[in-house]
Amino acid sequence: MDRLDMRILSILQRDGQISMARLSEQVGLSLSACHRRVKMLEADGKISHYAARLNRKLVGLEIQVFIEAKLVGQRREDIQAFEEAIHEMPEVLECHLISGEFDYLIRVAARNTEDYEKLYRDRLTLIPSVAQMKTLLCLSTVKEFRGFHLAE
């Protein structure tokens, strides 16, 4: 990947709907050369997909919660059972295997505290490989993910 690829990726992260003509102008390439580079970035998997970034609150998801989860053990079966259960929960936005006191960090968006409590009581606590969970309610978001910082 060269500087032009990094520039293309940075622009596409900010505006996935930018026209190829405008993108080519911004990076200083011909339309066909820019289009060819974008297609190569897609084929190489550097661009995995395009999506709209929604305003969580305006679509009715008022709260955001982070959950630290500790498993009963580190056996392959415990890890697999947990990860499979998490994949079945569309409310889970992200789940990361982490180091430290807890094993996983989970991010959830919910309409309200009652919806989160239902998810917690009826689904998360029923995962047999979970030994302990700690809920962290997000009071406000200072900075949201808007794309990776790529050195251009």
C-alpha positions in Angstrom: 0.0 0.0 0.0 1.4 3.4 -0.9 0.4 6.9 0.1 -2.3 7.2 -2.6 -4.0 4.0 -1.3 -3.8 5.4 2.3 -5.3 8.7 1.1 -8.1 6.8 -0.8 -8.9 4.7 2.3 -8.9 7.8 4.6 -11.4 9.6 2.3 -13.6 6.6 1.9 -13.8 6.2 5.7 -15.1 9.7 6.0 -17.4 9.5 3.0 -18.3 6.1 1.7 -20.8 7.7 -0.8 -18.2 10.0 -2.5 -18.4 9.7 -6.2 -15.4 8.2 -8.0 -15.0 11.4 -9.9 -14.7 13.5 -6.7 -12.5 10.9 -5.1 -10.1 10.9 -8.1 -10.0 14.7 -7.9 -9.1 14.7 -4.2 -6.3 12.2 -4.6 -5.0 13.6 -7.8 -5.5 10.5 -10.1 -7.4 10.0 -13.3 -10.9 8.6 -12.9 -9.9 5.2 -14.3 -6.7 4.9 -12.2 -8.6 5.8 -9.0 -11.4 3.3 -9.8 -8.8 0.6 -10.5 -7.1 1.3 -7.1 -10.4 1.2 -5.2 -11.3 -2.1 -6.9 -7.8 -3.5 -5.9 -8.3 -2.4 -2.3 -11.7 -4.1 -2.2 -10.3 -7.3 -3.8 -7.4 -7.4 -1.3 -9.9 -7.1 1.5 -8.6 -3.8 2.8 -12.1 -2.5 2.2 -14.4 -5.1 3.6 -17.7 -3.4 3.0 -19.6 -0.1 2.8 -22.3 0.9 5.3 -24.2 3.8 6.6 -23.2 5.1 10.1 -26.4 5.6 12.0 -27.1 8.1 14.8 -27.8 5.7 17.7 -30.1 8.0 19.6 -32.2 9.1 16.6 -32.9 5.4 15.8 -34.1 4.8 19.3 -31.1 3.3 21.0 -30.8 5.6 24.0 -28.2 3.8 26.1 -24.8 2.3 25.4 -23.3 -0.2 27.8 -19.9 -1.8 28.2 -19.8 -5.2 29.9 -16.7 -6.9 31.2 -17.1 -10.6 31.2 -15.0 -13.2 33.0 -15.3 -16.9 32.0 -15.3 -19.8 34.4 -12.1 -21.1 32.7 -9.9 -20.8 29.7 -10.8 -24.2 28.2 -11.5 -24.2 24.5 -15.0 -25.4 25.2 -15.7 -22.4 27.5 -14.4 -19.9 25.1 -16.2 -21.4 22.2 -19.5 -21.6 24.0 -19.2 -17.9 25.0 -18.3 -16.7 21.6 -21.0 -18.7 19.9 -23.6 -17.3 22.3 -22.4 -13.7 21.7 -22.6 -14.2 17.9 -26.3 -15.0 18.3 -27.1 -11.7 20.0 -27.7 -8.8 17.6 -27.8 -6.3 20.4 -24.0 -7.0 20.9 -22.3 -4.4 18.7 -18.7 -5.5 19.5 -17.0 -8.1 21.6 -13.2 -8.2 22.2 -11.0 -10.8 23.9 -8.9 -8.7 26.3 -6.1 -9.1 28.7 -6.4 -8.2 32.4 -8.9 -9.1 35.1 -11.7 -9.9 32.7 -11.6 -11.9 29.6 -14.0 -10.0 27.2 -15.2 -6.5 26.7 -18.7 -6.2 25.1 -20.4 -3.1 23.8 -24.2 -3.1 23.6 -26.8 -0.5 22.5 -30.3 -0.7 23.9 -33.5 1.4 23.8 -33.5 1.9 27.5 -32.4 0.3 30.8 -35.3 -2.1 30.8 -34.3 -3.5 27.5 -30.7 -3.8 28.6 -31.8 -5.5 31.8 -33.8 -8.0 29.8 -30.8 -8.8 27.6 -28.7 -9.1 30.8 -31.0 -11.3 32.7 -32.5 -13.4 29.9 -29.5 -14.0 27.7 -26.1 -12.9 29.0 -26.4 -14.5 32.5 -27.6 -17.7 30.9 -24.3 -18.3 29.0 -22.9 -21.2 31.1 -19.3 -20.4 30.6 -19.6 -16.9 32.2 -18.5 -16.6 35.8 -18.8 -12.9 36.4 -19.9 -9.7 34.5 -19.5 -6.1 35.3 -21.8 -3.5 33.6 -20.5 0.0 32.8 -23.2 2.4 31.7 -22.0 5.0 29.2 -23.1 8.5 30.4 -21.9 10.3 27.3 -19.7 9.7 24.3 -16.8 12.1 24.0 -15.5 10.6 20.7 -17.0 7.9 18.5 -15.1 5.7 16.1 -15.1 7.4 12.7 -12.4 5.3 11.0 -8.9 4.3 11.5 -6.1 6.8 11.6 -3.9 6.1 8.6 -0.6 7.8 8.1 -0.8 9.4 4.7 
